[in-house]
């Protein structure tokens, strides 16, 4: 007979109440004892999967969905946008200001999961979800990310795993939205029961395996991710997100790319962000490729050079070398599309 995981269900009415009710993060609970843990639930898509696979058995689940204001999307006084962490992917995808100013984000979330999932999954939960590596998601493998001593993917079935920063743990970051958000310069708002709100650039919020192999981000116990904040962009900036999967719909990407370019009237690139997804444990910034574009007109030669440079430093594993040409092609297409938006 299958075991039953029993837990308390708590529905706070304020962020402070929620922060007081939790004792740890999901990542900490999975790498240590989870039977005394009190953890947060947003949309619950990822949490339900972890519970069903017996990877997590918390004492209490704290449901955020009844806290007012956490699902709003509002323009701030500087022209940026503040997206409540409980805003669903569907709400983000259809928001008119996001579609007009931050196209890379809406393109990314429109291709994430099925319509049914997008109506439930939240943006905050999406960027905090845990990796989908099959070794991590199986109770049969005590991998490093769960507190073990081995990364089974390094010498195992690694066709969907990382081609950058993969010497310690070969997961790829699970959030497609995060690829676009990092390229757009987003930050996260982290609230606790007492004290000031902590605001961190999303690129710095994510942590690499050599920093902390059992977690993907710097969320602290008793903190609640309350918002994702997008800075204002100049009207001359254009953003694009592209992904390549094995099938067109409802599929995890093999590779995804977000590009943000700010082009002067004469065509000179003033700023560039190129972020690669599904290729590293965190959204991966292709800084060498960016440097090849900044200060220059983006013609076919510059685009080709940046596409090749995006592969610099790659260390593919035995079964995922195929990602390299896909990645180069996707970077090339994204740059071309961003320039064409001008």
VOBA-1610 file (N, C-alpha, C; in pm, whole numbers, padded with zeros to 5 digits, always signed):
BEGIN
Unk+00084-00120+00000Unk+00000+00000+00000Unk+00088+00125+00000Unk+00055+00222-00086Unk+00136+00343-00097Unk+00128+00424+00032Unk+00240+00487+00068Unk+00243+00570+00188Unk+00169+00700+00163Unk+00116+00757+00270Unk+00041+00883+00261Unk+00122+00991+00332Unk+00152+01100+00260Unk+00221+01213+00320Unk+00118+01311+00375Unk+00110+01319+00505Unk+00015+01411+00568Unk+00086+01541+00604Unk+00017+01652+00589Unk+00076+01781+00624Unk-00033+01878+00665Unk+00008+01978+00741Unk-00083+02087+00778Unk-00097+02182+00660Unk-00211+02248+00652Unk-00238+02344+00544Unk-00266+02479+00609Unk-00182+02578+00577Unk-00196+02710+00641Unk-00219+02814+00532Unk-00318+02900+00554Unk-00353+03003+00455Unk-00340+03140+00519Unk-00223+03203+00511Unk-00203+03336+00570Unk-00274+03443+00488Unk-00296+03557+00552Unk-00363+03669+00486Unk-00268+03784+00455Unk-00145+03778+00508Unk-00046+03882+00482Unk+00090+03817+00455Unk+00177+03893+00392Unk+00313+03844+00366Unk+00386+03818+00496Unk+00370+03909+00594Unk+00438+03891+00722Unk+00392+03763+00791Unk+00263+03734+00783Unk+00212+03610+00843Unk+00271+03488+00773Unk+00282+03496+00641Unk+00340+03385+00566Unk+00486+03365+00603Unk+00561+03475+00611Unk+00703+03464+00645Unk+00724+03407+00785Unk+00636+03441+00877Unk+00644+03387+01012Unk+00611+03238+01017Unk+00530+03194+00921Unk+00482+03055+00925Unk+00582+02956+00865Unk+00676+03002+00783Unk+00768+02908+00718Unk+00896+02894+00800Unk+00960+02780+00785Unk+01083+02753+00859Unk+01204+02735+00769Unk+01182+02708+00641Unk+01294+02681+00553Unk+01250+02693+00408Unk+01346+02680+00317Unk+01315+02679+00174Unk+01295+02535+00127Unk+01235+02520+00012Unk+01217+02386-00044Unk+01351+02320-00070Unk+01448+02396-00118Unk+01581+02340-00144Unk+01646+02289-00017Unk+01639+02366+00090Unk+01697+02322+00217Unk+01625+02198+00270Unk+01494+02195+00256Unk+01417+02081+00303Unk+01454+01954+00228Unk+01485+01967+00099Unk+01517+01848+00019Unk+01657+01796+00043Unk+01747+01883+00085Unk+01885+01839+00110Unk+01909+01802+00256Unk+01808+01821+00341Unk+01819+01785+00482Unk+01692+01713+00525Unk+01649+01737+00648Unk+01524+01679+00697Unk+01406+01763+00649Unk+01308+01698+00587Unk+01191+01773+00543Unk+01069+01746+00628Unk+01074+01646+00718Unk+00953+01609+00792Unk+00913+01712+00897Unk+01002+01806+00930Unk+00967+01912+01023Unk+00963+02048+00954Unk+00964+02046+00821Unk+00973+02170+00744Unk+00836+02232+00724Unk+00835+02364+00721Unk+00717+02441+00685Unk+00757+02526+00565Unk+00698+02497+00448Unk+00744+02559+00324Unk+00630+02628+00251Unk+00667+02713+00154Unk+00570+02793+00080Unk+00517+02720-00042Unk+00394+02757-00078Unk+00333+02713-00203Unk+00277+02835-00275Unk+00310+02847-00405Unk+00250+02951-00488Unk+00145+02884-00577Unk+00176+02864-00707Unk+00082+02791-00792Unk+00076+02644-00755Unk+00190+02590-00712Unk+00195+02453-00664Unk+00228+02349-00769Unk+00256+02390-00893Unk+00284+02294-01000Unk+00407+02211-00966Unk+00517+02277-00934Unk+00640+02205-00905Unk+00632+02134-00769Unk+00573+02199-00671Unk+00562+02140-00537Unk+00484+02009-00542Unk+00376+02006-00617Unk+00296+01884-00626Unk+00378+01770-00686Unk+00459+01800-00785Unk+00543+01696-00845Unk+00643+01641-00745Unk+00704+01728-00666Unk+00801+01683-00565Unk+00734+01598-00457Unk+00613+01635-00420Unk+00539+01557-00321Unk+00502+01420-00376Unk+00453+01417-00499Unk+00410+01291-00560Unk+00526+01194-00578Unk+00646+01247-00600Unk+00764+01162-00620Unk+00836+01129-00490Unk+00774+01167-00377Unk+00830+01139-00244Unk+00969+01200-00224Unk+00992+01313-00289Unk+01118+01385-00271Unk+01107+01488-00158Unk+00988+01509-00110Unk+00962+01611-00010Unk+00842+01568+00072Unk+00853+01581+00204Unk+00741+01546+00294Unk+00734+01647+00407Unk+00690+01770+00378Unk+00691+01875+00481Unk+00583+01854+00586Unk+00606+01915+00701Unk+00507+01911+00808Unk+00392+02007+00777Unk+00425+02120+00713Unk+00324+02221+00685Unk+00351+02285+00549Unk+00242+02314+00478Unk+00250+02390+00353Unk+00175+02521+00373Unk+00243+02630+00341Unk+00187+02764+00359Unk+00144+02815+00221Unk+00015+02829+00202Unk-00041+02867+00072Unk-00050+03020+00059Unk+00017+03074-00042Unk+00022+03219-00060Unk-00097+03276-00136Unk-00179+03191-00195Unk-00271+03239-00297Unk-00379+03335-00247Unk-00405+03340-00117Unk-00510+03430-00066Unk-00456+03565-00019Unk-00327+03588-00033Unk-00271+03717+00010Unk-00300+03821-00097Unk-00373+03926-00065Unk-00410+04024-00167Unk-00291+04102-00220Unk-00296+04135-00349Unk-00196+04221-00411Unk-00075+04150-00467Unk-00059+04021-00440Unk+00061+03952-00489Unk+00050+03911-00635Unk-00065+03934-00696Unk-00080+03895-00837Unk-00094+04016-00930Unk-00066+04135-00879Unk-00085+04255-00960Unk+00038+04285-01046Unk+00013+04351-01159Unk+00119+04399-01248Unk+00098+04548-01264Unk+00191+04629-01211Unk+00171+04774-01210Unk+00297+04844-01260Unk+00275+04961-01318Unk+00386+05045-01363Unk+00435+05128-01246Unk+00568+05136-01228Unk+00620+05216-01118Unk+00643+05360-01165Unk+00685+05446-01072Unk+00697+05589-01104Unk+00816+05621-01193Unk+00901+05521-01221Unk+01016+05543-01310Unk+00993+05485-01449Unk+00876+05427-01470Unk+00846+05370-01601Unk+00876+05222-01613Unk+00922+05159-01504Unk+00940+05015-01506Unk+00812+04944-01466Unk+00816+04813-01457Unk+00698+04735-01419Unk+00730+04645-01301Unk+00637+04639-01208Unk+00648+04551-01093Unk+00545+04439-01109Unk+00594+04316-01120Unk+00506+04202-01142Unk+00497+04124-01011Unk+00378+04116-00954Unk+00360+04038-00833Unk+00398+03893-00856Unk+00459+03832-00757Unk+00510+03696-00773Unk+00401+03595-00803Unk+00275+03625-00765Unk+00166+03532-00791Unk+00093+03561-00922Unk+00142+03655-01001Unk+00086+03675-01135Unk+00108+03547-01216Unk+00005+03497-01278Unk+00019+03374-01354Unk+00095+03399-01485Unk+00150+03293-01539Unk+00219+03305-01668Unk+00122+03354-01775Unk-00003+03310-01768Unk-00102+03356-01865Unk-00126+03506-01854Unk-00133+03558-01731Unk-00154+03701-01710Unk-00034+03781-01760Unk+00085+03730-01738Unk+00207+03796-01787Unk+00207+03798-01939Unk+00172+03687-02001Unk+00178+03676-02147Unk+00084+03773-02217Unk-00032+03801-02155Unk-00130+03885-02224Unk-00128+04032-02179Unk-00041+04068-02085Unk-00041+04205-02035Unk+00008+04301-02143Unk-00068+04406-02176Unk-00032+04491-02291Unk+00101+04565-02275Unk+00132+04616-02155Unk+00258+04688-02138Unk+00377+04592-02147Unk+00363+04474-02092Unk+00471+04375-02103Unk+00492+04335-02249Unk+00384+04315-02322Unk+00396+04275-02462Unk+00463+04385-02545Unk+00434+04510-02511Unk+00489+04620-02589Unk+00634+04652-02551Unk+00665+04648-02422Unk+00797+04694-02378Unk+00896+04581-02351Unk+00846+04464-02315Unk+00933+04354-02272Unk+00896+04226-02346Unk+00905+04234-02478Unk+00857+04124-02563Unk+00926+03992-02532Unk+01053+03997-02496Unk+01125+03872-02468Unk+01058+03793-02357Unk+01007+03862-02255Unk+00942+03793-02144Unk+00811+03729-02188Unk+00728+03804-02258Unk+00599+03747-02299Unk+00620+03634-02400Unk+00720+03646-02486Unk+00750+03535-02578Unk+00796+03411-02502Unk+00872+03431-02396Unk+00921+03317-02318Unk+00808+03246-02245Unk+00718+03322-02181Unk+00613+03257-02102Unk+00504+03199-02191Unk+00485+03255-02310Unk+00385+03201-02402Unk+00419+03059-02447Unk+00548+03025-02441Unk+00590+02892-02486Unk+00620+02799-02368Unk+00582+02840-02247Unk+00610+02760-02127Unk+00489+02675-02090Unk+00500+02545-02104Unk+00394+02455-02064Unk+00270+02466-02151Unk+00162+02409-02104Unk+00034+02411-02176Unk-00049+02530-02130Unk-00156+02565-02204Unk-00243+02674-02158Unk-00299+02649-02019Unk-00331+02524-01988Unk-00384+02493-01855Unk-00281+02523-01746Unk-00156+02485-01769Unk-00052+02512-01670Unk-00025+02662-01658Unk-00026+02734-01770Unk+00001+02877-01764Unk-00107+02953-01686Unk-00227+02900-01681Unk-00334+02963-01604Unk-00320+02940-01454Unk-00235+02847-01413Unk-00214+02817-01271Unk-00074+02858-01225Unk+00026+02826-01305Unk+00165+02853-01267Unk+00190+03002-01252Unk+00267+03040-01151Unk+00298+03180-01124Unk+00439+03214-01171Unk+00463+03342-01195Unk+00597+03382-01239Unk+00698+03359-01127Unk+00662+03391-01003Unk+00753+03367-00892Unk+00785+03220-00877Unk+00683+03136-00882Unk+00705+02992-00873Unk+00787+02939-00987Unk+00769+02996-01105Unk+00844+02951-01222Unk+00993+02971-01205Unk+01033+03088-01154Unk+01177+03111-01143Unk+01237+03041-01020Unk+01150+02996-00926Unk+01199+02925-00808Unk+01186+02773-00821Unk+01132+02724-00932Unk+01113+02580-00945Unk+01247+02508-00942Unk+01244+02381-00904Unk+01364+02302-00890Unk+01397+02233-01022Unk+01521+02189-01042Unk+01563+02132-01170Unk+01482+02008-01210Unk+01478+01984-01339Unk+01404+01870-01391Unk+01497+01758-01438Unk+01621+01757-01391Unk+01713+01646-01416Unk+01650+01517-01364Unk+01653+01412-01445Unk+01587+01287-01403Unk+01657+01219-01287Unk+01785+01244-01267Unk+01852+01188-01149Unk+01809+01263-01023Unk+01796+01394-01035Unk+01749+01474-00921Unk+01606+01438-00884Unk+01523+01411-00982Unk+01381+01385-00959Unk+01352+01240-00923Unk+01454+01159-00903Unk+01433+01019-00867Unk+01487+00993-00726Unk+01411+00919-00647Unk+01457+00883-00513Unk+01568+00778-00518Unk+01593+00721-00634Unk+01696+00616-00647Unk+01838+00672-00654Unk+01851+00804-00676Unk+01983+00863-00696Unk+02008+00976-00595Unk+02093+00952-00495Unk+02127+01057-00398Unk+02231+01153-00456Unk+02188+01237-00548Unk+02282+01322-00621Unk+02330+01439-00536Unk+02427+01511-00589Unk+02486+01623-00514Unk+02383+01729-00479Unk+02289+01754-00569Unk+02191+01860-00544Unk+02097+01823-00430Unk+02088+01696-00397Unk+02007+01652-00283Unk+02093+01621-00161Unk+02221+01664-00163Unk+02308+01642-00049Unk+02400+01523-00063Unk+02400+01456-00178Unk+02488+01341-00201Unk+02626+01383-00248Unk+02700+01287-00302Unk+02840+01314-00340Unk+02866+01296-00489Unk+02766+01255-00567Unk+02787+01231-00709Unk+02689+01311-00794Unk+02734+01354-00911Unk+02644+01401-01017Unk+02636+01288-01118Unk+02526+01215-01118Unk+02513+01097-01202Unk+02503+01132-01350Unk+02467+01256-01380Unk+02453+01296-01519Unk+02587+01309-01590Unk+02693+01335-01516Unk+02822+01360-01581Unk+02866+01242-01667Unk+02842+01121-01620Unk+02880+01002-01695Unk+02759+00920-01737Unk+02640+00975-01719Unk+02517+00901-01745Unk+02441+00954-01865Unk+02308+00955-01851Unk+02221+01005-01957Unk+02215+01157-01947Unk+02295+01224-02029Unk+02313+01368-02014Unk+02274+01448-02139Unk+02188+01390-02223Unk+02157+01457-02348Unk+02082+01590-02331Unk+02017+01609-02217Unk+01945+01734-02195Unk+02014+01823-02092Unk+02136+01793-02060Unk+02203+01860-01949Unk+02293+01975-01996Unk+02367+02032-01902Unk+02441+02157-01924Unk+02562+02137-02015Unk+02592+02241-02092Unk+02715+02245-02172Unk+02809+02355-02123Unk+02767+02430-02022Unk+02852+02529-01956Unk+02847+02502-01805Unk+02956+02533-01735Unk+02959+02526-01588Unk+02904+02393-01535Unk+02947+02284-01597Unk+02887+02154-01566Unk+02982+02056-01499Unk+03091+02104-01439Unk+03189+02011-01382Unk+03148+01959-01244Unk+03063+02032-01172Unk+03019+01989-01039Unk+02879+01929-01045Unk+02789+01997-01112Unk+02650+01954-01126Unk+02604+01995-01265Unk+02546+01902-01340Unk+02516+01926-01481Unk+02371+01963-01506Unk+02296+02008-01405Unk+02158+02049-01430Unk+02156+02169-01524Unk+02041+02191-01587Unk+02015+02318-01654Unk+01907+02390-01574Unk+01914+02522-01574Unk+01814+02597-01498Unk+01677+02574-01559Unk+01576+02544-01477Unk+01447+02500-01531Unk+01355+02610-01583Unk+01386+02736-01555Unk+01293+02844-01588Unk+01327+02909-01721Unk+01236+02897-01818Unk+01252+02967-01945Unk+01232+03117-01926Unk+01138+03154-01840Unk+01115+03296-01813Unk+01239+03364-01758Unk+01317+03290-01678Unk+01436+03349-01617Unk+01538+03392-01723Unk+01547+03319-01832Unk+01639+03358-01940Unk+01608+03499-01987Unk+01480+03526-02014Unk+01440+03658-02060Unk+01453+03763-01950Unk+01417+03728-01828Unk+01422+03825-01719Unk+01564+03872-01691Unk+01661+03781-01695Unk+01801+03821-01674Unk+01846+03914-01786Unk+01811+03882-01910Unk+01849+03969-02022Unk+01787+04108-02008Unk+01668+04116-01952Unk+01598+04243-01936Unk+01643+04321-01812Unk+01734+04265-01734Unk+01785+04335-01616Unk+01691+04333-01497Unk+01609+04230-01484Unk+01511+04222-01376Unk+01577+04206-01239Unk+01503+04244-01138Unk+01544+04219-01000Unk+01426+04155-00926Unk+01455+04096-00811Unk+01350+04033-00731Unk+01337+04106-00597Unk+01214+04109-00549Unk+01182+04170-00421Unk+01155+04058-00322Unk+01231+04056-00212Unk+01223+03948-00113Unk+01183+04008+00021Unk+01071+03959+00074Unk+01015+04016+00197Unk+01021+03916+00311Unk+01040+03967+00432Unk+01038+03883+00551Unk+00939+03945+00651Unk+00924+03880+00766Unk+00826+03928+00863Unk+00865+04062+00923Unk+00993+04082+00944Unk+01042+04206+01002Unk+01163+04253+00923Unk+01186+04383+00922Unk+01301+04436+00852Unk+01266+04480+00712Unk+01362+04544+00643Unk+01335+04599+00511Unk+01325+04490+00405Unk+01258+04526+00296Unk+01251+04438+00180Unk+01389+04429+00116Unk+01431+04309+00082Unk+01560+04289+00016Unk+01536+04284-00135Unk+01612+04364-00208Unk+01598+04367-00354Unk+01732+04327-00416Unk+01728+04226-00502Unk+01850+04167-00558Unk+01834+04154-00709Unk+01938+04190-00784Unk+01936+04165-00928Unk+01918+04016-00952Unk+01830+03980-01043Unk+01800+03839-01066Unk+01925+03762-01107Unk+02010+03824-01185Unk+02134+03758-01227Unk+02221+03720-01106Unk+02218+03802-01001Unk+02295+03773-00880Unk+02218+03683-00783Unk+02087+03678-00797Unk+02003+03595-00710Unk+02028+03445-00737Unk+02049+03411-00862Unk+02078+03271-00895Unk+02221+03237-00855Unk+02243+03115-00806Unk+02376+03075-00759Unk+02426+02956-00840Unk+02554+02957-00868Unk+02618+02849-00945Unk+02652+02733-00852Unk+02673+02613-00907Unk+02701+02496-00823Unk+02822+02513-00733Unk+02925+02584-00781Unk+03043+02601-00696Unk+03016+02693-00577Unk+02909+02772-00584Unk+02870+02857-00472Unk+02786+02780-00371Unk+02693+02699-00421Unk+02604+02620-00335Unk+02538+02515-00422Unk+02585+02393-00411Unk+02540+02289-00504Unk+02400+02239-00475Unk+02346+02262-00355Unk+02214+02207-00322Unk+02100+02305-00346Unk+02129+02423-00398Unk+02021+02519-00424Unk+02052+02600-00548Unk+01949+02659-00606Unk+01963+02733-00731Unk+01961+02884-00711Unk+01930+02929-00591Unk+01913+03073-00570Unk+01945+03111-00426Unk+01940+03240-00400Unk+01978+03294-00270Unk+01856+03324-00183Unk+01744+03256-00206Unk+01629+03273-00119Unk+01663+03221+00021Unk+01633+03302+00122Unk+01667+03266+00260Unk+01544+03213+00334Unk+01567+03131+00437Unk+01455+03088+00520Unk+01381+03211+00576Unk+01249+03201+00582Unk+01162+03310+00629Unk+01153+03427+00532Unk+01197+03406+00406Unk+01178+03508+00303Unk+01070+03462+00205Unk+00995+03560+00156Unk+00893+03536+00055Unk+00927+03620-00067Unk+00936+03557-00184Unk+00954+03632-00308Unk+00820+03698-00340Unk+00816+03831-00334Unk+00689+03902-00349Unk+00672+03968-00485Unk+00782+03997-00555Unk+00767+04064-00685Unk+00892+04046-00769Unk+00871+04057-00899Unk+00980+04064-00997Unk+00969+04202-01060Unk+01078+04277-01058Unk+01076+04417-01103Unk+01158+04433-01230Unk+01096+04496-01329Unk+01163+04521-01457Unk+01197+04669-01467Unk+01322+04701-01502Unk+01360+04842-01513Unk+01304+04903-01641Unk+01291+05034-01645Unk+01249+05097-01771Unk+01355+05076-01879Unk+01311+05057-02001Unk+01403+05041-02114Unk+01386+05160-02208Unk+01493+05203-02272Unk+01478+05310-02372Unk+01392+05263-02488Unk+01327+05356-02555Unk+01240+05319-02666Unk+01319+05259-02781Unk+01450+05280-02780Unk+01535+05225-02886Unk+01581+05082-02856Unk+01538+05027-02743Unk+01576+04890-02707Unk+01470+04791-02754Unk+01515+04678-02803Unk+01424+04574-02850Unk+01471+04440-02796Unk+01375+04357-02759Unk+01410+04228-02699Unk+01340+04114-02772Unk+01408+03999-02771Unk+01359+03881-02842Unk+01390+03758-02758Unk+01298+03663-02756Unk+01326+03533-02696Unk+01290+03425-02798Unk+01381+03330-02815Unk+01358+03215-02903Unk+01394+03088-02829Unk+01324+02981-02858Unk+01358+02853-02799Unk+01347+02744-02903Unk+01423+02637-02882Unk+01416+02519-02967Unk+01393+02397-02880Unk+01283+02328-02904Unk+01255+02204-02833Unk+01246+02088-02930Unk+01222+01972-02878Unk+01206+01855-02965Unk+01071+01856-03034Unk+00974+01926-02975Unk+00845+01944-03038Unk+00801+02088-03018Unk+00704+02132-03091Unk+00669+02274-03094Unk+00595+02322-02971Unk+00523+02234-02903Unk+00437+02279-02793Unk+00457+02193-02669Unk+00434+02256-02553Unk+00431+02187-02423Unk+00561+02112-02395Unk+00674+02167-02435Unk+00800+02093-02423Unk+00905+02181-02357Unk+00993+02116-02279Unk+01108+02188-02225Unk+01203+02222-02340Unk+01268+02337-02336Unk+01360+02370-02445Unk+01489+02288-02439Unk+01541+02256-02556Unk+01677+02204-02564Unk+01775+02319-02543Unk+01738+02433-02599Unk+01816+02557-02588Unk+01717+02673-02598Unk+01737+02778-02521Unk+01661+02901-02547Unk+01754+03020-02530Unk+01719+03129-02596Unk+01805+03248-02603Unk+01720+03374-02588Unk+01766+03467-02507Unk+01705+03600-02499Unk+01810+03704-02537Unk+01771+03796-02623Unk+01860+03903-02668Unk+01790+04037-02649Unk+01862+04132-02590Unk+01814+04269-02577Unk+01919+04361-02638Unk+01879+04441-02736Unk+01971+04533-02803Unk+01917+04675-02798Unk+02005+04769-02767Unk+01971+04911-02775Unk+02055+04970-02888Unk+01988+05009-02996Unk+02057+05057-03115Unk+02036+05206-03135Unk+02145+05276-03161Unk+02137+05419-03191Unk+02075+05439-03329Unk+02031+05561-03360Unk+01971+05586-03492Unk+02063+05551-03609Unk+02194+05559-03588Unk+02287+05525-03696Unk+02319+05376-03701Unk+02252+05296-03616Unk+02271+05152-03620Unk+02378+05100-03527Unk+02450+05189-03459Unk+02552+05144-03365Unk+02486+05084-03241Unk+02537+04971-03195Unk+02482+04904-03076Unk+02536+04972-02951Unk+02446+05029-02873Unk+02487+05097-02750Unk+02493+05000-02631Unk+02400+04907-02625Unk+02399+04806-02518Unk+02350+04675-02576Unk+02399+04566-02518Unk+02356+04434-02563Unk+02354+04338-02446Unk+02252+04256-02441Unk+02246+04146-02345Unk+02209+04020-02423Unk+02290+03915-02406Unk+02263+03786-02468Unk+02268+03682-02358Unk+02154+03621-02329Unk+02144+03524-02220Unk+02096+03391-02277Unk+02163+03284-02236Unk+02138+03150-02288Unk+02069+03067-02181Unk+01966+02995-02221Unk+01893+02910-02128Unk+01901+02764-02168Unk+01875+02676-02071Unk+01877+02531-02089Unk+02016+02479-02125Unk+02119+02555-02089Unk+02255+02513-02121Unk+02350+02519-02002Unk+02302+02566-01885Unk+02388+02583-01768Unk+02301+02579-01643Unk+02362+02560-01526Unk+02284+02557-01401Unk+02215+02689-01366Unk+02259+02798-01426Unk+02192+02927-01412Unk+02175+02986-01552Unk+02084+03083-01571Unk+02082+03153-01700Unk+02222+03206-01731Unk+02272+03176-01849Unk+02414+03196-01880Unk+02433+03320-01968Unk+02511+03414-01917Unk+02536+03541-01988Unk+02652+03523-02086Unk+02627+03546-02214Unk+02731+03532-02317Unk+02803+03665-02333Unk+02889+03696-02239Unk+02950+03830-02233Unk+03047+03855-02349Unk+03117+03756-02393Unk+03210+03775-02505Unk+03131+03811-02631Unk+03020+03744-02651Unk+02935+03774-02767Unk+02879+03916-02757Unk+02837+03956-02637Unk+02785+04091-02618Unk+02891+04196-02653Unk+03014+04171-02608Unk+03122+04268-02630Unk+03152+04288-02778Unk+03129+04184-02857Unk+03153+04195-03001Unk+03052+04285-03070Unk+02937+04307-03007Unk+02832+04390-03067Unk+02837+04535-03021Unk+02870+04556-02894Unk+02862+04690-02836Unk+02965+04783-02902Unk+02915+04899-02947Unk+03002+04998-03010Unk+03020+04979-03159Unk+02946+04884-03216Unk+02961+04854-03359Unk+02824+04844-03426Unk+02819+04867-03558Unk+02695+04837-03629Unk+02677+04685-03635Unk+02554+04640-03625Unk+02530+04495-03624Unk+02493+04452-03766Unk+02596+04416-03841Unk+02575+04363-03976Unk+02585+04211-03972Unk+02584+04150-04089Unk+02585+04003-04095Unk+02714+03946-04038Unk+02825+04015-04058Unk+02952+03965-04006Unk+02955+03972-03853Unk+02907+04082-03798Unk+02905+04096-03652Unk+02811+03994-03589Unk+02698+03971-03653Unk+02602+03873-03603Unk+02662+03733-03604Unk+02731+03698-03712Unk+02793+03566-03721Unk+02903+03549-03616Unk+02981+03656-03595Unk+03089+03648-03498Unk+03034+03632-03356Unk+02928+03706-03324Unk+02868+03695-03192Unk+02807+03557-03170Unk+02749+03500-03275Unk+02690+03367-03264Unk+02795+03262-03233Unk+02911+03275-03297Unk+03020+03181-03268Unk+03075+03204-03128Unk+03086+03331-03089Unk+03142+03363-02957Unk+03053+03317-02844Unk+02924+03302-02869Unk+02833+03256-02766Unk+02868+03115-02719Unk+02942+03041-02799Unk+02982+02904-02764Unk+03113+02901-02685Unk+03177+03014-02667Unk+03306+03018-02600Unk+03294+02966-02456Unk+03382+02874-02421Unk+03382+02817-02287Unk+03294+02696-02269Unk+03225+02653-02374Unk+03137+02537-02362Unk+03217+02409-02340Unk+03166+02324-02255Unk+03228+02193-02227Unk+03118+02087-02235Unk+03074+02056-02356Unk+02963+01961-02370Unk+03000+01823-02317Unk+02898+01751-02275Unk+02915+01615-02224Unk+02899+01516-02340Unk+02908+01389-02310Unk+02914+01288-02415Unk+02793+01289-02507Unk+02675+01322-02452Unk+02553+01307-02530Unk+02482+01439-02562Unk+02546+01553-02536Unk+02476+01679-02566Unk+02557+01775-02652Unk+02652+01722-02727Unk+02729+01807-02819Unk+02637+01871-02923Unk+02528+01804-02955Unk+02434+01856-03054Unk+02379+01993-03017Unk+02385+02032-02889Unk+02333+02163-02848Unk+02413+02279-02906Unk+02540+02256-02937Unk+02626+02366-02982Unk+02577+02431-03111Unk+02556+02356-03220Unk+02508+02423-03342Unk+02367+02481-03327Unk+02282+02417-03247Unk+02148+02472-03223Unk+02160+02607-03153Unk+02246+02613-03052Unk+02265+02737-02976Unk+02316+02849-03066Unk+02418+02820-03148Unk+02473+02922-03237Unk+02366+02973-03334Unk+02287+02882-03388Unk+02183+02923-03483Unk+02076+03008-03415Unk+02041+02973-03292Unk+01938+03047-03221Unk+01986+03187-03183Unk+02112+03199-03142Unk+02168+03332-03113Unk+02166+03417-03239Unk+02206+03359-03351Unk+02208+03432-03478Unk+02067+03482-03513Unk+01967+03395-03501Unk+01830+03434-03534Unk+01777+03540-03440Unk+01811+03529-03310Unk+01759+03626-03214Unk+01819+03765-03238Unk+01950+03771-03263Unk+02012+03900-03293Unk+01951+03961-03419Unk+01936+03880-03522Unk+01878+03928-03648Unk+01738+03980-03628Unk+01660+03910-03549Unk+01522+03951-03525Unk+01517+04080-03443Unk+01605+04093-03342Unk+01607+04215-03262Unk+01647+04337-03345Unk+01741+04318-03435Unk+01782+04429-03523Unk+01668+04467-03617Unk+01595+04368-03665Unk+01485+04394-03757Unk+01370+04469-03691Unk+01362+04464-03558Unk+01255+04536-03486Unk+01276+04685-03486Unk+01396+04729-03520Unk+01430+04872-03510Unk+01344+04957-03603
//
